């Protein structure tokens, strides 16, 4: 996933640090991500969700709010309203690059911020909240013991997530006065609410309130037993898949038509289980599958094997080629099925000391319909002309390069 390190000017003139995660292929849409209270753009949930969405063709800008992460400014001088203003500035930066965001995604307090910011970002067609509070004042329970000191002295240092932060009275007053219900009612964008029923930081009641206050179109999807920070990779990837599938209905993600003869887009395979062999296969924004090995070879048998995918490609290409030919000839071909088998044992041929073997794919073609013997014989010849068949028989050159990127940390 290509990632640009960028900066832009925030609401108070400070330089804000951001990352723009881009698809390998064409950008089908752009999303703006708002992180949780006192978090940063680099928390695992933000990185994983941005990476998954980028693999689906959605560019994602995630940035540090003023005074957090690598952004300039003093956190104690910020408020909920200033976070909203920073979001609008981020959207303006994207618009200046001809990438105006069609999607806002906010996690926890960031979810409340995107609900408020929507009115100031006209390009937005969809808003997504993850474990968001209905009342921004909810975050004050993180530093409830310090509220008397903040009231008396105007500020207090508190420990949040093991780190010291200075909370100012202006922040407390701002979140206390904030009421999101009117903003949600006038959202004028599709809404997706994602929340875990067991969230111990922001209860599921908040999701119910957000959902009830919104007008249609609106959707709610449970994150099951995910924690508030969506720290498990599987939960973050599930959330991203739901977001991408949902967004496709509302934000117009039709890819540009490729030029004649252009190769297919990027297919990304990501390891899903470091202790086994499970792989997550994503082809563009709409197609997703799992690859694995059988139990006998150390896998969990949750998807087709790599050779199974090769065999599937041969079978599918054969059937498509036959259909295309019969359609062009006007022949009465009513149905096609192709059985493909591969004679190699699944994982053993990957061992360096393994014996050399020749791959053999056995293909059995079934043709339904009142076809003549001559037509059936011709279709069998055409099966050998399918592009995948030709690739397998002639061989292919694989070019491999190592992408040099910063260490993800997760």
Secondary structure, DSSP 4 states (H G I P E B T S, - for coil): -EEEEEEEE-TTS-EEEEEEEE-SS---EEEEEEPPTT--TTSHHHHHHHHHHHHTTEEEEEEPPTTSTT--S-GGG--HHHHHHHHHHHHHHHHHTT---SEEEEETHHHHHHHHHGGG-TT--EEEEES--SSGGGGGGGGGGGHHHHHHHSEEEEEETTEEEEEEHHHHHHHHH---HHHHHT--SEEEEEE-TT-SSS-HHHHHHHHHHSPSSEEEEE-TT--TT--SHHHHHHHHHHHHHHHHHHS--PPPPPPTTPPP--EEEEES-TTS--EEEEETTTEEEEE---GGGT----SB-HHHHHHHHHHHHHHHHHHHHHHHHT----EEEEEEEE-S-TTGGGSTTSPP----EEEEEEEESS--HHHHHHHHHHHTTSHHHHHHHH----------------
